Amino acid sequence: MALRIVIDPITRIEGHGKITIHLDEAGNVYDAQFHVTQFRGFEKFCEGRPYTEMPSLVERICGICPISHSIASAKACDEILGVRIPESAAKLRRLVNCGEFIQSHALSFFHLSSPDLLLGFDSDPAKRNIVGVIESNPSIAMDGIRLRKIGQQIIEGFAGKRIHPSWVVPGGVNAPLTEEPRKMMLSLIPEAYEIIQRTLTWFKGSLDNYREEIRTFANFPTMFMGLVNGEGNLEHLDGTLRFIDSKGRFVADGVRPASYQDYIGEAVEPSSYLKSPYYKPLGYPDGIYRVGPAARLNVCTGCGTPLADQEWAEFIRLERGPVMSSFYNHYARLVEILYSIETMEKLLDDPDILSHRVRAFAQPNFYEGVGVVEAPRGTLFHHYKVDDHGLITWANMIVATGNNNLAMNRGILQVAKRFVQGDKIPEGALNRVEAVIRAFDPCLSCSTHALGRMPLYLQLLGPDSTVLDEVVCG
């Protein structure tokens, strides 16, 4: 009789999801699915709201990456206004974004994934958590806590609050930086450098311990997508989209964010509320691509800051072509933290950073705008349409977790086929299935925004898990 294993909920991720693994009568895995079970529908209830509210409203999508949503939203609104924001405002947006990258990547690496990395994927699940890390590796745990706090202090220094600050607005930001918080933030940089360089040394030295996970954690050929600047370097807020294939060849380059719909299609599956974007010229599901930290390092030709460039050069030498294993997202997060610290130090030393010209004012001059940024988890799209009164008539959002949906589903199948066999399955095997999802660091609160109507899919299961009845509405 065929068997089914359900992991519900997936632990140590942001939001609620589950995994279903299907085994045949011989105990061999033949299918696996990642289900996002919560639905929030921000796209729909944004309709009718003034465009001026959008950067603040969409911050409420997530408490981990609100800055990314506010900046993507503000960039869409900048296009609706038809303005070029002041240079100082662009620098301030970039700086607060650095704070978010530091705190979000630190949360993912230290709090959510380090229990596996430090204690082992097969360790006692009662201890395989951040408390266990504090007990067994207090110095690394404290580094993680401190680094995340530094990122939060950076956000607070600019925006006044660490979560949902409502500081980024259409046309720029709503207040300039002053000297006192600037000095405070500069004082944090030496400690941040020490922590990230210490962590990089430890993690790179431990990679041989994870060879089996590296080999199986979504390690297969796909396309990759990310923003790059005019020099082809790593870019988080501006620039154009670049797609590369599994050989590192450019598939599409210099793609303007406003043209994203020419390249990206969106599909839905009845088993999940998470959309499945795909590269449109290849169709669904063949147009699978990945976004996020490792994808960004794959598509760029450098970081553009000295220390991060050195680490990027080591990263791309991991494989002959693009780095395929999504396990290496952990490594790429550390590189991006270093890049964010260097960027922050440079911009805080810029005398223009204290300028009071931080916002451009205008009335809506266009009916449509698209904002694209790199959130910590990957490329984030906000696309709005407005009426003559500046009210939102339509909104579409594609978040990083959605962009990675096809890859995450294929990744759990790859891990399950390697580690899950027979009717006696060790807990460590199932933990690895969860851990491949943690490598992508999905944000499920961000992810469930429907394009059009989403079906409601219900199943009535018997005691032996057989499907007694099912209903699809919508």
C-alpha positions as CSV (number, residue, x, y, z in Angstrom):
1,M,0.0,0.0,0.0
2,A,1.4,3.5,-0.9
3,L,2.3,5.7,2.0
4,R,2.3,9.4,2.6
5,I,4.3,11.4,5.1
6,V,3.2,14.9,6.1
7,I,5.5,17.4,7.8
8,D,3.2,20.0,9.3
9,P,4.2,22.5,10.2
10,I,7.7,23.1,8.7
11,T,9.8,24.4,11.6
12,R,12.2,27.3,11.8
13,I,10.9,29.2,8.8
14,E,8.8,32.5,8.7
15,G,5.2,31.6,8.3
16,H,3.2,28.4,8.0
17,G,3.6,25.6,5.5
18,K,3.8,21.9,5.2
19,I,5.5,19.2,3.1
20,T,3.8,16.0,1.7
21,I,6.1,13.1,0.7
22,H,4.6,10.2,-1.3
23,L,6.1,6.7,-1.2
24,D,5.2,3.7,-3.4
25,E,4.6,0.2,-2.0
26,A,8.3,-0.5,-1.9
27,G,8.9,2.5,0.3
28,N,10.6,4.6,-2.4
29,V,9.8,8.3,-2.8
30,Y,8.1,9.2,-6.1
31,D,6.7,12.6,-5.3
32,A,7.0,15.5,-2.8
33,Q,5.2,18.8,-2.5
34,F,5.6,22.0,-0.6
35,H,2.3,23.5,0.4
36,V,1.8,27.1,1.6
37,T,-1.4,26.9,3.5
38,Q,-2.1,30.5,4.6
39,F,-3.7,33.1,2.4
40,R,-3.6,36.8,3.0
41,G,-4.5,38.5,-0.3
42,F,-2.8,41.9,0.0
43,E,-3.1,42.5,-3.7
44,K,-6.9,42.6,-3.4
45,F,-7.4,44.7,-0.4
46,C,-4.9,47.3,-1.6
47,E,-7.5,48.2,-4.2
48,G,-9.2,51.5,-3.5
49,R,-6.4,52.8,-1.3
50,P,-4.5,56.0,-2.1
51,Y,-1.1,55.4,-3.7
52,T,0.4,57.5,-1.0
53,E,-0.5,54.9,1.6
54,M,1.1,52.0,-0.3
55,P,4.7,52.0,1.1
56,S,3.4,52.0,4.6
57,L,0.5,49.6,4.0
58,V,2.6,46.9,2.3
59,E,5.2,47.1,5.1
60,R,2.6,45.2,7.2
61,I,3.0,42.2,4.9
62,C,6.0,41.1,6.9
63,G,7.8,42.0,10.1
64,I,11.2,40.6,8.8
65,C,11.5,42.4,5.5
66,P,9.2,45.4,5.7
67,I,11.9,47.7,4.3
68,S,12.0,45.7,1.0
69,H,8.3,46.0,0.5
70,S,8.2,49.7,1.3
71,I,11.1,50.5,-1.1
72,A,9.6,48.3,-3.9
73,S,6.3,50.0,-3.4
74,A,7.8,53.5,-3.2
75,K,9.7,52.8,-6.5
76,A,6.4,51.9,-8.2
77,C,4.8,55.1,-6.8
78,D,7.8,57.1,-8.0
79,E,7.0,55.9,-11.5
80,I,3.3,56.9,-11.1
81,L,4.5,60.4,-10.0
82,G,7.0,60.5,-12.8
83,V,9.8,61.9,-10.6
84,R,13.5,61.3,-10.1
85,I,14.0,61.2,-6.3
86,P,16.8,63.3,-4.8
87,E,20.2,61.6,-4.7
88,S,20.4,61.9,-1.0
89,A,17.0,60.1,-0.7
90,A,18.3,57.3,-2.9
91,K,21.3,56.9,-0.7
92,L,19.2,56.9,2.5
93,R,16.9,54.2,1.0
94,R,20.0,52.1,0.2
95,L,21.4,52.6,3.7
96,V,18.2,51.5,5.5
97,N,18.1,48.5,3.1
98,C,21.6,47.6,4.3
99,G,20.2,47.4,7.8
100,E,17.4,45.1,6.7
101,F,19.8,42.8,4.9
102,I,22.1,42.5,7.9
103,Q,19.2,41.7,10.4
104,S,17.3,39.4,8.0
105,H,20.3,37.4,6.9
106,A,21.5,37.1,10.5
107,L,18.1,35.8,11.6
108,S,18.2,33.2,8.8
109,F,21.7,32.0,9.3
110,F,22.1,32.1,13.1
111,H,18.7,31.7,14.5
112,L,17.0,29.4,12.0
113,S,19.8,27.4,10.3
114,S,22.7,27.3,12.7
115,P,21.1,24.6,14.9
116,D,21.5,22.2,11.9
117,L,25.0,23.5,11.0
118,L,26.4,23.5,14.5
119,L,24.6,20.6,16.2
120,G,24.1,18.4,13.2
121,F,21.1,17.4,11.1
122,D,20.7,14.2,13.0
123,S,21.1,15.7,16.5
124,D,18.4,15.5,19.2
125,P,15.5,17.7,18.0
126,A,14.8,18.8,21.5
127,K,18.1,20.6,21.5
128,R,18.4,21.4,17.8
129,N,17.2,25.0,18.2
130,I,18.6,28.4,19.2
131,V,18.6,27.5,22.9
132,G,20.7,24.5,22.1
133,V,23.1,26.6,20.1
134,I,23.4,29.0,23.0
135,E,24.3,26.1,25.3
136,S,26.8,24.4,23.0
137,N,28.3,27.4,21.1
138,P,27.6,30.5,23.1
139,S,30.1,32.7,21.3
140,I,28.5,32.0,17.9
141,A,25.0,32.4,19.3
142,M,25.9,35.8,20.8
143,D,27.5,36.9,17.5
144,G,24.2,36.1,15.8
145,I,22.1,37.9,18.3
146,R,24.4,40.9,18.2
147,L,24.6,41.1,14.4
148,R,20.9,41.0,14.1
149,K,20.6,43.7,16.7
150,I,23.1,45.9,14.8
151,G,20.9,45.6,11.7
152,Q,17.8,46.6,13.6
153,Q,19.7,49.5,15.2
154,I,20.6,50.7,11.7
155,I,16.9,50.7,10.6
156,E,15.9,52.5,13.8
157,G,18.6,55.1,13.3
158,F,17.2,56.1,10.0
159,A,13.5,55.4,10.3
160,G,12.8,55.8,14.1
161,K,11.4,52.3,14.5
162,R,12.8,48.8,13.9
163,I,9.7,47.3,12.5
164,H,7.1,48.9,10.1
165,P,8.7,52.4,10.4
166,S,6.7,54.1,7.5
167,W,9.8,56.1,6.6
168,V,10.1,55.4,2.9
169,V,7.5,57.3,0.9
170,P,6.7,58.1,-2.7
171,G,9.3,60.5,-3.9
172,G,12.0,59.6,-1.4
173,V,11.9,59.4,2.4
174,N,10.0,61.4,4.9
175,A,12.9,62.8,7.1
176,P,16.6,63.4,6.6
177,L,19.4,61.8,8.6
178,T,20.9,63.8,11.4
179,E,24.4,63.8,12.8
180,E,23.7,61.9,16.1
181,P,22.3,58.7,14.6
182,R,24.9,58.9,11.9
183,K,27.7,58.7,14.5
184,M,25.9,55.9,16.3
185,M,25.7,53.8,13.2
186,L,29.3,54.5,12.3
187,S,30.3,53.3,15.8
188,L,28.6,49.9,15.1
189,I,30.6,49.1,11.9
190,P,33.9,47.8,13.5
191,E,32.0,45.2,15.6
192,A,29.9,44.2,12.6
193,Y,33.1,43.6,10.6
194,E,34.6,41.5,13.3
195,I,31.5,39.3,13.6
196,I,30.9,38.7,9.9
197,Q,34.6,37.9,9.2
198,R,34.8,35.6,12.2
199,T,31.6,33.8,11.0
200,L,32.9,33.5,7.4
201,T,36.1,31.9,8.6
202,W,34.2,29.4,10.7
203,F,31.6,28.5,8.1
204,K,34.0,28.1,5.2
205,G,36.2,25.9,7.3
206,S,33.2,23.7,8.1
207,L,31.9,23.1,4.6
208,D,33.4,19.6,4.4
209,N,31.0,18.6,7.1
210,Y,28.0,19.2,4.9
211,R,29.0,17.5,1.6
212,E,26.0,15.2,1.5
213,E,23.7,18.2,2.1
214,I,25.5,20.3,-0.5
215,R,25.1,17.4,-3.0
216,T,21.3,17.1,-2.5
217,F,19.9,20.4,-1.3
218,A,18.2,21.6,-4.6
219,N,21.4,20.8,-6.5
220,F,20.3,20.7,-10.1
221,P,20.5,22.9,-13.2
222,T,18.2,25.9,-13.4
223,M,18.2,29.4,-14.6
224,F,19.0,32.2,-12.2
225,M,17.7,35.8,-12.0
226,G,18.7,38.9,-10.2
227,L,19.3,42.7,-10.5
228,V,22.7,44.0,-11.6
229,N,23.9,47.6,-12.0
230,G,25.4,49.2,-15.1
231,E,28.8,47.4,-14.5
232,G,27.1,44.1,-14.0
233,N,27.8,44.2,-10.2
234,L,25.6,43.1,-7.4
235,E,22.6,45.4,-7.0
236,H,19.9,45.5,-4.4
237,L,17.8,48.5,-5.3
238,D,18.2,49.7,-8.9
239,G,19.6,48.4,-12.1
240,T,18.2,45.9,-14.6
241,L,17.2,42.2,-14.5
242,R,19.6,39.5,-15.7
243,F,18.7,35.9,-16.4
244,I,21.5,33.3,-16.8
245,D,21.2,29.6,-17.6
246,S,22.9,26.7,-15.8
247,K,26.1,27.2,-17.8
248,G,26.4,30.8,-16.9
249,R,25.3,32.1,-20.3
250,F,23.2,35.2,-20.5
251,V,19.6,34.3,-21.4
252,A,18.3,37.8,-21.0
253,D,20.2,40.9,-19.9
254,G,19.4,44.6,-19.4
255,V,15.7,43.8,-18.8
256,R,14.0,46.9,-17.5
257,P,11.8,46.1,-14.5
258,A,8.8,47.6,-16.1
259,S,9.0,44.9,-18.8
260,Y,9.0,42.0,-16.3
261,Q,5.7,40.6,-17.6
262,D,7.3,39.9,-21.0
263,Y,9.7,37.5,-19.2
264,I,7.9,36.2,-16.2
265,G,4.6,34.3,-16.1
266,E,2.6,33.3,-13.1
267,A,0.9,29.9,-12.5
268,V,-1.1,28.5,-9.6
269,E,-1.4,25.0,-8.3
270,P,-4.4,23.6,-6.3
271,S,-2.1,22.3,-3.6
272,S,-0.7,25.6,-2.5
273,Y,-1.7,29.3,-2.2
274,L,1.8,30.2,-3.3
275,K,2.2,31.3,-6.9
276,S,4.7,29.6,-9.2
277,P,6.4,32.2,-11.4
278,Y,8.3,30.9,-14.5
279,Y,10.5,32.2,-17.3
280,K,7.8,32.8,-19.9
281,P,9.7,32.0,-23.1
282,L,10.3,28.4,-21.8
283,G,6.8,28.0,-20.5
284,Y,5.5,26.3,-17.3
285,P,7.0,24.4,-15.6
286,D,10.1,24.2,-17.8
287,G,10.9,27.9,-17.1
288,I,12.2,27.2,-13.6
289,Y,14.6,29.8,-12.2
290,R,16.0,30.7,-8.8
291,V,16.5,34.0,-7.0
292,G,18.0,35.0,-3.7
293,P,21.5,35.3,-2.2
294,A,23.3,32.6,-4.2
295,A,21.4,33.5,-7.4
296,R,22.5,37.1,-7.0
297,L,26.2,36.1,-6.7
298,N,25.7,33.8,-9.7
299,V,24.3,36.5,-12.1
300,C,26.6,39.3,-11.1
301,T,30.2,39.9,-12.2
302,G,31.3,41.1,-8.8
303,C,30.0,42.9,-5.7
304,G,31.7,46.3,-6.1
305,T,33.1,46.5,-2.6
306,P,36.7,45.3,-1.8
307,L,36.1,42.7,0.9
308,A,32.9,41.3,-0.6
309,D,34.6,41.0,-3.9
310,Q,37.2,38.8,-2.4
311,E,34.5,36.6,-0.9
312,W,32.6,36.6,-4.1
313,A,35.7,35.4,-6.0
314,E,35.9,32.4,-3.5
315,F,32.2,31.7,-3.9
316,I,32.2,31.4,-7.6
317,R,35.2,29.0,-7.6
318,L,33.0,26.5,-5.7
319,E,31.9,25.1,-9.0
320,R,33.0,25.4,-12.6
321,G,29.8,27.2,-13.6
322,P,27.1,28.8,-11.6
323,V,26.8,27.5,-8.0
324,M,23.9,25.1,-8.2
325,S,23.3,23.8,-4.7
326,S,20.9,25.9,-2.7
327,F,22.7,24.9,0.4
328,Y,25.2,27.6,-0.6
329,N,22.6,30.3,0.1
330,H,23.9,30.1,3.7
331,Y,27.4,31.1,2.4
332,A,26.0,33.8,0.1
333,R,24.1,35.4,3.0
334,L,27.3,36.0,4.8
335,V,28.9,37.6,1.7
336,E,25.9,39.9,1.4
337,I,26.1,40.9,5.0
338,L,29.7,41.9,4.4
339,Y,28.7,43.8,1.3
340,S,26.0,45.6,3.2
341,I,28.4,46.6,6.0
342,E,30.9,48.0,3.4
343,T,28.2,49.8,1.5
344,M,26.9,51.3,4.8
345,E,30.3,52.5,5.8
346,K,30.9,54.2,2.5
347,L,27.6,56.0,2.4
348,L,27.7,57.1,6.0
349,D,31.0,58.9,5.2
350,D,29.4,60.7,2.3
351,P,28.9,64.4,3.2
352,D,25.7,64.5,1.1
353,I,24.1,61.9,3.4
354,L,22.9,64.7,5.8
355,S,21.2,66.7,3.1
356,H,17.7,68.0,3.8
357,R,16.6,67.4,0.2
358,V,15.1,64.0,0.6
359,R,11.8,64.0,-1.2
360,A,10.4,65.0,-4.6
361,F,6.8,66.1,-4.6
362,A,4.3,65.7,-7.5
363,Q,0.8,64.7,-8.3
364,P,0.2,61.4,-10.2
365,N,1.3,61.8,-13.8
366,F,1.0,58.2,-15.0
367,Y,-1.5,55.5,-14.4
368,E,0.9,52.7,-13.8
369,G,4.2,52.0,-12.0
370,V,6.5,49.0,-11.4
371,G,9.0,48.8,-8.5
372,V,11.6,46.0,-8.3
373,V,14.2,45.5,-5.6
374,E,16.2,42.6,-4.2
375,A,14.8,41.6,-0.9
376,P,17.0,39.5,1.4
377,R,15.3,36.4,0.0
378,G,15.3,37.4,-3.7
379,T,13.8,39.6,-6.3
380,L,10.6,41.4,-5.3
381,F,8.1,43.0,-7.7
382,H,5.4,45.5,-6.9
383,H,3.1,46.6,-9.8
384,Y,0.3,49.1,-9.4
385,K,-2.3,50.8,-11.5
386,V,-4.2,53.9,-10.3
387,D,-7.2,56.0,-11.4
388,D,-7.5,59.8,-11.9
389,H,-7.7,60.3,-8.2
390,G,-4.6,58.3,-7.4
391,L,-6.5,55.3,-6.0
392,I,-5.2,51.8,-6.6
393,T,-7.3,50.0,-9.1
394,W,-5.1,46.9,-9.5
395,A,-2.0,45.5,-7.8
396,N,0.3,42.6,-8.4
397,M,3.2,41.4,-6.2
398,I,5.7,38.7,-7.0
399,V,7.8,37.9,-4.0
400,A,11.1,36.0,-3.7
401,T,9.5,33.0,-2.1
402,G,7.2,32.7,-5.1
403,N,10.0,33.0,-7.6
404,N,11.7,30.0,-5.9
405,N,8.5,27.9,-5.6
406,L,9.3,25.5,-8.5
407,A,12.9,25.1,-7.2
408,M,11.8,24.5,-3.7
409,N,9.4,21.7,-4.8
410,R,12.0,20.1,-6.9
411,G,14.5,20.5,-4.0
412,I,12.4,18.6,-1.4
413,L,11.8,15.8,-3.9
414,Q,15.6,15.5,-4.4
415,V,16.3,15.4,-0.7
416,A,13.4,13.0,0.0
417,K,14.6,10.6,-2.6
418,R,18.1,10.6,-1.1
419,F,17.2,10.3,2.7
420,V,13.6,9.0,3.0
421,Q,13.4,5.2,2.3
422,G,11.3,2.4,3.7
423,D,8.8,2.3,6.6
424,K,11.4,3.2,9.3
425,I,12.4,6.8,8.6
426,P,14.9,8.5,11.0
427,E,13.9,11.9,12.2
428,G,17.2,13.4,10.7
429,A,16.0,12.4,7.3
430,L,12.8,14.4,7.7
431,N,14.7,17.3,9.2
432,R,16.8,17.4,6.0
433,V,13.6,17.7,4.0
434,E,12.7,20.7,6.1
435,A,16.2,22.1,6.0
436,V,16.3,22.4,2.2
437,I,13.3,24.7,2.6
438,R,15.2,26.6,5.3
439,A,18.1,27.0,2.8
440,F,15.8,29.2,0.7
441,D,14.7,31.0,3.8
442,P,11.1,31.4,2.6
443,C,8.9,34.2,3.9
444,L,5.4,32.7,3.8
445,S,3.7,35.8,5.2
446,C,5.0,37.6,2.1
447,S,4.2,34.9,-0.3
448,T,0.5,34.4,-0.7
449,H,-0.8,37.2,-3.0
450,A,-3.1,35.9,-5.7
451,L,-3.2,37.0,-9.3
452,G,-6.9,36.9,-9.9
453,R,-9.0,34.4,-7.9
454,M,-7.3,31.6,-6.0
455,P,-9.1,28.2,-5.7
456,L,-10.1,26.9,-2.3
457,Y,-9.1,23.2,-2.2
458,L,-10.5,21.0,0.5
459,Q,-9.9,17.2,1.1
460,L,-11.7,14.9,3.5
461,L,-9.4,12.2,4.6
462,G,-10.2,8.9,6.3
463,P,-8.3,7.3,9.2
464,D,-6.0,5.6,6.7
465,S,-5.4,8.9,4.8
466,T,-7.5,7.8,1.8
467,V,-9.4,10.7,0.2
468,L,-13.1,10.3,0.9
469,D,-14.2,13.5,-0.7
470,E,-12.8,16.7,-2.2
471,V,-14.2,20.1,-3.2
472,V,-12.6,22.8,-5.3
473,C,-14.2,26.3,-5.1
474,G,-13.2,29.2,-7.2
